[in-house]
Amino acid sequence: MTYNYKEDKKEIRQKLYAKAFVGFFALMLLFTMLSRAADSIAVVKVYTEKAKRGKLFHETLCEGRVEPWEKIYISSEEGFRIQEINVEPGQAVTAGEPLIILDNKDIEEQLIIAEAELKLLELKKQSLNLNTYDFSGDKAVEKARAELKRALDDMELNKEINGGTALEADKRAVEDTELSLQAAIDEKEKAEADNKMAKEKAEIDKKAAELEIQLKNKEVSVLKKLIEKASVISAEMSGTADEIFVKVGEKTSGGNLISIIPEDSEYYFNADEDAEKAKYMRPGDLVEITLEGQKIPIKDAEVKWVKFSAADKNTLQIAVKIPKVAELYNGMGASMKHVKSTVEYEKVIPLSAVRSSTEGDYVLAVKKVNTVMGDEDAAYRVNIEILDKAGASAAVKGLNDENVIVSSNKPIEESDRVRVKQK
């Protein structure tokens, strides 16, 4: 019985040891799983890509409006009262259609005034032909010369009488007549210069008068034609009424009354854009234009000009010729998309991979490192030079065949352990 008791006790101990051994390994497994779970949470998950050869595409998007390539302006003389306006902006008009009616009474009064002014100008021109000039200097010089000759003759005669001795009175007489002759010559030259200036001024006045007469004749002719047409301003061609610059009841100021967009006019997209954003655009480039209210863009619209704004040197004015589309109208809203491809670069990576510090631009790549836990992946720095950027991509210099980190689930620094995930 004692022997059996010892055997049972030994068996119990063995079972306890076995259970403890199993429990130990179960705890080890549990701790390992917990450790791996904690490590999985702590280690940053990253996605990597290798740099690829390719092009960048610079995209410019801007908003603007549609405008006509050509406008015809109809004007009138000054001082006519607007009696009727028979058209509205955006209305289609045909050649010869009455647009604006002017008050006949005002036009007749203007014609009377214009004809009177024309007569005054013609009389002014005639008066310029009656100008007289001073030619008295010629006679004064002839007279002074004659007096000098007489003084010289008198002095010679007296010298013969006095045995060759000239009298002081004769000398003074000769000197006085010489001075008188010189004064007469100076006066004549001054008169000739004045006559020359007067003639030149008269010629200028005549030409000015002739131009004024031509302009006034044109004004009179226009007024007469207006009266003949019952003071009707008509459309010179078919098209669309654009801007109306006058109102019923007011008087014309001598400028434009109305503008017409010819029916065969082409249209262009006009926009102002920041010079830095539009720096890749060039005349001749093809762009897409999307009109307001439409989803399908107009393709192959040609850029006609890209120039700096006169008001702001940081702004570019862009004009794009739009292929003929029936729905176009002046002032229509539109947007433009321009894409410019670059040369092919050796290394292109996602822009999200590019980082910057005080030491310059860089990326983080992944490499294997040996740790107490075995081989693990870690981030390391690769310095780069950015050659160009466009959209979500960047062309860089300084990379070889590295696996570059393009995104991560947490912030990451150089030397951090990482776990590479596949997208």
C-alpha positions in Angstrom: 0.0 0.0 0.0 2.9 2.3 0.8 4.4 1.5 -2.6 1.1 2.4 -4.4 0.9 5.6 -2.6 4.4 6.7 -3.7 3.6 5.8 -7.3 0.4 7.9 -7.3 2.3 10.9 -5.8 5.0 10.6 -8.4 2.4 10.5 -11.2 0.7 13.6 -9.8 3.9 15.5 -9.8 4.6 14.5 -13.4 1.2 15.8 -14.4 1.8 19.1 -12.6 5.2 19.5 -14.3 3.6 18.8 -17.7 0.9 21.3 -17.1 3.5 23.9 -15.9 5.6 23.2 -19.0 2.6 23.6 -21.3 1.6 26.8 -19.4 5.0 28.3 -19.8 5.0 27.8 -23.6 1.5 29.1 -23.8 2.6 32.3 -21.9 5.6 32.6 -24.3 3.3 32.3 -27.3 0.9 34.8 -25.8 3.8 37.3 -25.1 5.2 36.7 -28.5 1.8 37.4 -30.1 1.4 40.5 -27.9 4.9 41.7 -28.8 4.3 41.2 -32.5 0.9 43.0 -32.2 2.5 45.9 -30.3 5.4 46.0 -32.8 2.9 45.9 -35.7 1.1 48.9 -34.2 4.4 50.8 -33.4 6.2 50.2 -36.7 5.2 52.7 -39.5 3.6 51.2 -42.5 4.9 52.7 -45.7 4.3 52.4 -49.5 7.2 52.6 -51.8 7.9 53.2 -55.5 11.0 53.3 -57.7 11.7 56.4 -59.8 10.5 56.0 -63.4 11.5 57.6 -66.7 8.9 59.9 -68.0 7.5 63.3 -68.8 5.8 65.9 -66.7 2.6 67.6 -67.7 2.1 71.2 -66.7 -1.7 72.0 -66.5 -3.1 75.5 -66.5 -6.8 76.1 -65.7 -8.4 79.5 -65.8 -11.8 81.1 -66.1 -12.7 83.8 -68.6 -15.4 84.8 -71.0 -16.2 84.7 -74.8 -15.8 87.9 -76.8 -16.2 88.6 -80.5 -13.1 89.0 -82.7 -14.6 92.0 -84.4 -17.1 94.8 -83.6 -18.5 97.5 -85.9 -19.2 100.9 -84.2 -21.9 103.3 -85.5 -21.4 107.0 -84.6 -23.1 110.3 -85.1 -22.3 114.0 -85.0 -22.6 115.9 -81.8 -25.8 117.5 -80.5 -28.6 115.3 -81.9 -31.5 114.3 -79.6 -32.3 110.6 -79.5 -35.9 110.2 -80.3 -36.2 106.4 -80.5 -34.0 103.3 -80.0 -35.5 100.3 -81.8 -33.0 97.6 -80.7 -31.7 95.9 -77.6 -28.3 94.4 -76.7 -28.1 90.8 -78.0 -30.8 91.3 -80.6 -30.2 90.1 -84.1 -30.3 92.8 -86.8 -30.2 92.8 -90.6 -28.4 95.2 -92.9 -30.4 98.4 -93.4 -32.6 97.8 -90.4 -33.5 101.1 -88.5 -31.8 101.1 -85.2 -32.0 104.7 -83.8 -34.2 107.6 -84.8 -32.8 111.2 -84.3 -35.0 114.3 -83.8 -35.3 116.1 -87.2 -35.7 119.5 -85.7 -32.3 119.3 -84.0 -30.7 118.1 -87.2 -32.1 120.9 -89.2 -30.9 123.5 -86.7 -27.4 121.9 -86.7 -27.4 122.1 -90.5 -28.2 125.8 -90.5 -25.4 126.4 -88.0 -23.0 124.2 -90.0 -23.7 126.0 -93.3 -23.2 129.4 -91.6 -19.9 128.3 -90.1 -18.8 127.0 -93.6 -19.4 130.4 -95.1 -17.4 132.1 -92.4 -14.5 129.7 -93.0 -14.6 130.5 -96.8 -14.6 134.2 -96.1 -11.6 133.7 -93.7 -9.8 131.9 -96.5 -10.5 134.7 -98.9 -9.2 137.3 -96.4 -5.9 135.5 -96.2 -5.3 136.3 -99.8 -5.7 140.0 -99.2 -2.7 140.3 -96.9 -0.3 143.2 -97.7 3.4 143.4 -96.9 5.9 146.2 -96.3 8.2 147.0 -99.3 9.0 150.6 -98.3 12.5 149.6 -97.4 13.6 149.6 -101.0 12.8 153.2 -101.6 14.4 154.3 -98.3 17.6 152.5 -99.3 17.6 154.2 -102.7 17.0 157.6 -101.2 19.8 157.1 -98.6 22.2 156.1 -101.4 21.3 159.1 -103.4 21.9 161.4 -100.4 25.3 159.7 -99.8 26.3 160.3 -103.4 25.3 163.9 -103.2 27.3 164.4 -100.0 30.4 162.8 -101.6 30.0 164.9 -104.8 29.8 168.1 -102.7 32.9 167.1 -100.7 34.9 166.5 -103.9 33.7 169.8 -105.4 34.7 171.7 -102.3 38.1 170.0 -102.2 38.8 171.3 -105.7 37.8 174.8 -104.7 40.0 174.6 -101.5 43.0 173.2 -103.1 42.4 169.6 -102.2 41.4 170.1 -98.6 38.1 168.5 -97.4 35.9 170.6 -95.3 34.9 169.3 -91.8 31.3 170.0 -92.6 31.5 167.8 -95.8 33.1 165.0 -93.8 30.3 165.1 -91.3 27.7 165.2 -94.0 29.2 162.0 -95.6 29.4 160.2 -92.3 25.8 161.1 -91.5 24.5 159.9 -94.9 26.6 156.7 -94.6 24.9 156.0 -91.2 21.5 156.8 -92.7 22.2 154.3 -95.5 23.2 151.6 -93.1 20.1 152.2 -91.0 17.9 152.1 -94.1 19.5 148.7 -95.2 19.0 147.3 -91.6 15.4 148.4 -91.7 14.8 146.9 -95.2 16.3 143.5 -94.0 14.1 143.5 -90.9 11.0 144.3 -93.1 12.0 141.4 -95.5 12.3 139.0 -92.5 8.9 140.1 -91.2 7.4 139.7 -94.7 8.8 136.2 -94.9 7.4 135.2 -91.6 4.0 136.8 -92.4 3.9 134.9 -95.7 4.7 131.6 -94.0 2.1 132.2 -91.4 -0.4 133.1 -94.1 0.3 129.8 -95.9 -0.2 127.8 -92.7 -3.4 129.7 -92.0 -4.6 128.9 -95.6 -4.0 125.2 -95.2 -5.7 125.2 -91.8 -8.7 127.0 -93.3 -8.8 124.5 -96.2 -8.9 121.6 -93.7 -11.5 123.3 -91.6 -13.6 123.8 -94.8 -13.2 120.1 -95.7 -14.3 119.0 -92.3 -17.3 121.4 -92.2 -18.3 120.3 -95.7 -18.3 116.7 -94.5 -20.4 117.7 -91.5 -22.9 119.5 -93.8 -23.0 116.5 -96.1 -23.7 114.1 -93.2 -26.5 116.4 -91.9 -28.1 116.6 -95.3 -28.0 112.8 -95.7 -29.6 112.4 -92.3 -32.4 114.7 -93.2 -32.9 112.9 -96.5 -33.1 109.5 -94.6 -35.6 111.0 -92.1 -32.8 111.0 -89.5 -32.6 107.2 -89.3 -29.4 105.4 -88.1 -29.5 102.0 -89.8 -27.5 98.8 -89.4 -24.6 98.7 -91.9 -24.5 94.9 -91.9 -26.3 91.9 -90.5 -25.3 90.7 -87.0 -26.0 91.1 -83.3 -26.6 94.4 -81.4 -23.9 94.5 -78.8 -23.6 97.7 -76.7 -25.9 100.8 -76.9 -24.2 103.9 -75.7 -27.1 106.4 -75.7 -30.6 106.7 -74.1 -33.8 108.2 -75.4 -34.1 111.9 -74.8 -30.4 112.6 -74.4 -28.2 114.3 -77.0 -25.4 112.7 -78.9 -21.8 113.7 -77.9 -20.1 113.0 -81.2 -19.1 109.5 -80.3 -20.4 106.0 -80.7 -24.1 105.3 -80.6 -24.1 101.5 -80.9 -21.8 98.5 -81.7 -22.7 95.6 -83.9 -21.1 92.1 -83.9 -21.1 91.0 -87.6 -22.9 87.7 -88.1 -19.7 86.1 -89.6 -17.5 87.3 -86.7 -15.3 84.7 -85.0 -15.1 84.5 -81.3 -12.3 84.1 -78.8 -11.8 83.2 -75.2 -10.4 86.0 -73.1 -8.9 85.7 -69.6 -6.4 87.2 -67.2 -4.2 84.7 -65.3 -1.3 84.9 -62.9 1.9 85.1 -64.9 3.6 82.3 -62.8 0.7 79.9 -63.4 0.5 80.5 -67.1 4.2 80.7 -67.8 4.2 77.5 -70.0 1.6 78.9 -72.4 2.7 80.0 -75.9 0.9 81.4 -79.0 0.0 78.5 -81.2 -0.7 76.0 -78.4 -3.9 74.1 -78.6 -6.2 74.1 -75.5 -9.6 72.9 -74.5 -12.5 75.4 -73.9 -15.5 74.4 -71.9 -18.5 76.8 -72.4 -20.8 77.7 -69.5 -23.6 75.2 -69.2 -21.9 72.6 -71.3 -20.0 69.5 -70.3 -18.2 68.5 -73.6 -15.2 70.8 -74.1 -14.3 72.3 -77.5 -10.9 70.9 -78.4 -8.1 72.2 -80.6 -8.8 75.9 -79.8 -5.7 77.9 -80.7 -3.9 80.3 -78.4 -3.6 83.6 -80.4 -1.6 85.6 -77.9 -0.2 85.5 -74.3 1.0 89.0 -73.2 1.6 90.9 -70.0 -1.2 93.2 -68.9 -0.5 96.9 -69.2 -1.9 97.4 -65.7 -0.2 94.6 -63.9 3.1 93.0 -65.0 2.3 89.9 -62.8 -0.8 89.2 -64.9 -0.9 87.6 -68.4 -3.7 88.3 -70.9 -4.7 85.2 -72.8 -6.7 85.1 -76.0 -7.8 81.8 -77.6 -9.5 81.6 -80.9 -12.6 79.3 -80.6 -13.7 77.2 -83.6 -17.2 78.2 -84.8 -19.9 77.0 -82.5 -23.5 78.1 -82.9 -24.1 78.6 -79.2 -21.5 81.3 -78.8 -22.4 84.8 -77.7 -20.6 87.8 -76.3 -20.0 87.7 -72.6 -20.6 84.0 -72.3 -18.7 82.4 -69.4 -16.1 79.7 -70.2 -13.1 77.9 -68.8 -9.8 76.9 -70.4 -7.5 73.9 -69.9 -4.0 73.9 -71.2 -1.5 71.0 -70.9 2.2 71.4 -71.8 4.4 68.2 -71.8 8.1 68.5 -70.9 11.1 66.7 -72.2 11.5 63.1 -70.9 13.3 63.0 -67.6 15.4 60.1 -66.3 13.8 60.0 -62.8 10.2 60.9 -62.0 8.7 60.3 -58.6 5.4 61.2 -56.9 5.6 64.7 -55.4 4.4 63.2 -52.1 7.8 61.6 -51.7 9.7 64.9 -51.8 10.7 66.3 -48.4 12.6 69.5 -47.5 14.9 70.6 -44.7 17.4 73.4 -44.0 20.0 71.2 -45.7 18.0 70.9 -48.9 15.5 68.6 -50.6 15.5 64.8 -50.0 13.5 61.6 -50.0 13.3 58.7 -47.6 14.1 55.3 -49.1 14.0 51.8 -47.5 16.9 49.4 -46.8 17.5 46.2 -44.8 19.3 46.7 -41.4 20.5 44.0 -38.9 19.0 44.3 -35.4 18.7 42.1 -32.3 15.3 41.1 -33.7 16.9 40.1 -37.0 16.8 41.8 -40.4 14.3 44.7 -40.5 13.4 47.5 -42.9 14.4 51.1 -42.0 14.2 54.5 -43.6 17.2 56.4 -44.8 17.8 59.8 -46.4 18.7 60.4 -50.0 19.5 63.9 -51.0 18.0 65.0 -54.4 17.8 68.0 -56.7 14.3 68.9 -58.0 14.5 69.6 -61.8 10.8 70.3 -62.3 7.4 69.8 -60.7 4.0 69.4 -62.3 0.7 68.2 -60.7 1.5 65.2 -58.4 4.9 64.4 -59.9 8.4 65.7 -59.7 11.5 65.2 -61.9 14.6 64.8 -59.7 18.3 64.2 -59.8 20.3 62.1 -57.3 18.4 58.8 -57.3 19.5 55.4 -58.5 17.3 52.4 -58.0 16.0 53.1 -54.5 12.6 52.1 -53.1 11.4 55.6 -52.3 8.7 56.1 -49.6 5.7 57.8 -51.2 3.3 57.6 -48.3 2.9 56.3 -44.7 0.3 55.8 -42.1 2.3 57.9 -39.6 4.9 60.7 -39.6 8.3 59.2 -40.3 11.9 60.3 -39.9 15.2 59.1 -41.0 16.3 55.7 -39.4 12.8 54.8 -38.3 11.8 51.2 -38.6 9.2 50.6 -41.3 7.1 47.9 -42.7 6.6 48.0 -46.5 3.1 47.5 -47.7 1.8 46.7 -51.2 -0.9 48.9 -52.7 
